[in-house]
Structures are given as structure tokens and as C-alpha cells.
Amino acid sequence: MRLPRTAHTSRPWRIHEIAGDFQVEDVWELPVTGGPDDLARLVRQFTNEKGTALSSPVVRTLFAIRRKLGALLGWDKPDAGLDGRVETLRDRLPDDLRAGARGPDLRAVPFTSVYQTHDEWVAESANRTVHAVMHIGWVPDGAPGRHRARMAVLVKPNGLLGTVYMAGIKPFRYLGVYPKLLGAIGREWEADRTAA
């Protein structure tokens, strides 16, 4: 379920300290609930090689089209990414986050992990169009001891190209990527819980 931006901006997340120059593009409630310490399990599920979250034919097709366009137009060249066109957010981390767990990378998309705490996991990606941040937060949901996952996408478009790109992919994100991705995350979470 899509949430208002304030569902992310009103929380005391550490990401606000380091990504104040990014805009909140999307906020989603993930179909995932668990105990107060289950974020690490969700992150492992999200980043494992056998995960189904990115295996939907629709999602795979959209990402394949995007990769082909990126190669054709030069959007994804190494000098356009992290430590090329933009500095990694790890360079902005305060000492306690830099010394803490980094968390695993999400290779399928790809996103590089920035940091992980007990209630936040942050990963980033950059190319010629945009510097993007994926924030997974673990929030109490009102029931005693139960928490729920939220995903926020923060972006810093690269000029007019980035702004046009973000507007152009919006329908694909809302109609194809997010519904399939969220459904797959929920199904995999439940299957993993049942198997445990």
C-alpha cells in the first residue's frame, strides 16, 4: 500500500542526517510483519540470490528494458555511478554508522548497501540520470511486539535528464514494478516464516 511521504519524513530515521538533499519519491508499506528484531531477516531475504522479489516476469522484463536503454544511451557507464559522478553516501556517515554494520548489497538491481541498524537498512545506486536511495524501515505497528516494514525511495535527479527520466518511469513503477515487487516480498516472507 502506498503511504504519504510523511510516513517516512515524520520518523526519526538516521537517513535524514545524510540525505537531506534528496527528495522522497515514494513510500510503501510492505506486506511484512514480525518481531522487533526481524529487520535483519527481511534484509537477508531481500538481498539473497534465490529471492523471488525480483523474479516476476513483469519486473524482470522492465529491468531488462531499462538495462538495454541504459547501455544504448550510456546512462550506466562506471564514471556515471557511485564514486564517479556522485560520491557514495557512506562518505557522509557519522562515525557510529560508519563503524556499524554495513549490510548486504542488492546485486540484482544493483544497489550498494550504505548502512544497517536494528530498524533501518539503506542502499544506494547512481547512474547518469539519478542518485537513488532505497530505505527499508522497521516500525512498530500498534500491536504489542509487532513491527511492519516500510520502503521509501529517495532520489536526487541529475538535472533535466534525471527529472524527465523519473517522470517517464513513474507509470511503469506504479503499474508494473511496485505491485509485483511488493506481492513477491510478502509471499516470500510468509513462505520463509512457514518453513522456519
N, C-alpha and C positions, 0 to 999 in steps of 0.2 A: 504494500500500500504506500502510495506517495504521501509524504508528510510536508508541512510547511517548512520553509527554511529555518524558522525559529526553533524547530525541534532539534536542530543542530546548533544554531548560534547561541541559544539560551543556556546550553550546558557548559560546565566549566572544563571543557576539553583542553588538553595541553596543545593541541594543534593550533589553537587560536594564537598562541605565543609566537609561532614560527611561520604561519601562513596568513598573516593579516592582509597581505596584498593580493590574495586570491579571492575570487567570488564563489559563493556557494551556488552550484549549478543545479544539483538535485539532492533530495533527501528521501530515503526509502526505509520503511520498516521491513526488515527481513522476516520471513516466516520461521523464525528460530527462537525458541525459549530454552532456558536452562538455569542452572545454579549460578551463584556469584562468581565462580571460578572457571566457567566453561568457555570464556572467550578464546583461550589458547587452543582448545579443541576445535572451535569453529575456524580459527586461522589455519590450523593444520589441514582441515577439510578443504578449505578454500584454495590452498596452495598445493595440495598433493597432486601428483601426476595422473592419478587414476580418477580424480574427481569428475563428476558429471556436470558441474555447474556451467562449464563452457562447451559441453559436448552436444548440446541441442543442434540439430541441423540448421535451424534458422540462425542461431548465434554464430556457429562455425562459418556459415556462408557469408554473413555480414562482415565478420572479421577477416575472412579471406579476401573479400572485395576491397575492404579498407587497406589491407596489406598490399594488394596489387596496385591500387591507386597511389599509395604512398611510395612504392618502388618506382612507378611510372613518373610521378611528379617530383620525386626527390625529397619527400617530406621526412623520411625516416633515416636519412644518412647519419652516421655516427656523430658528425660535427653539429647536428641539429638537436641532439638529445642532451641527457644529463652530462654534466662536466664538459659539454661542448657549447651549445647555445645558451644553456642555463646551468647554474650551479645547483647541485643537489641540496635538498632541504636539510640533509644531515649536517651541512656546514653551518646551519642556523641553530642547531640544537643546543639547549643549555646543558651544562656539564652532567647533570643527573640523568637526562635522557640519553646523552651520548654514551655514558658509561653503562647504561642498562641494556636490556635485550633489544636486539635489532629486529628480530622476527624474520620469517622466511620470505623469499621473493615469490611473486606470482609470475611464473615464466611464460604461461600460455598467452598472456596478452601483449607485452610484458610490462609488469610493474615491479620496481625495486623497493624493497622494504626500507622504511626510514626509521621507525621505532615501534616497539610493542610494550604496553604496560598491562596491568591486570584488567583494564577496561577500554583500551584503545589499541588499534593496530592501524598504522599509516603506511601506505605505499605510494610511490610516485612514478610518473612516466613523462617523457618530454619528446617532442619532435618539432618539426618546423612550424606546426600550426598552433600548438598549445603545450603548456606545462600543466599536467593534471595530477590531482591527489585523490586517492581513494581512502576514505576514513571509515573504519568499522568501529562502532562504539557499542558498548555493552551496558545497558541501562536497566535499573530496577523498573519493573512494570506494574507495581502495585500489589501483587500477590506476595505474601511473605517468602523471602528467599528466592524469588523467581526474577530472572532478568530476560531481556529481549535484545536482539541485535538490530542496529540501525546502520545504514550505509549512506554516507554523504560523499558527493563528488564535488571537489573544488577545482576551479580552473583559473588559469591566467593565460588568456588568448594572446597569441603573438600578432599584434597589430590587426589590420583589416582582414588579412588572410585567416587568422585564428577566429575572429568574430564571425566571418561568413561561414567558416568550416563548422563551428559549433551550432550555428543556426541551421545549417544544411543537414547535420546528422541528428538533430533533435527528433524528427518523426521516427527515424529508424530506432533510436534509443527507446522511445516511449512505446512504440508499437511492436517492435521485434526483440530488442536486446533485453530490456528490463523485465518484461513479463516472463520470458523464457528463463532468464538467469535466476530470478527470484524463486520461481517454481522449482527449478532444479536444486537450488540451495536448500530449500525446505524439504524436498523429497530425500535428498542425500542425508540431511541432518536426522530426519526421522528414521531412515534405514540404519544409520550408524547407531542411533540410540537403541533401536530394537535389537540389533546384533550384539550390543555390549552386555 
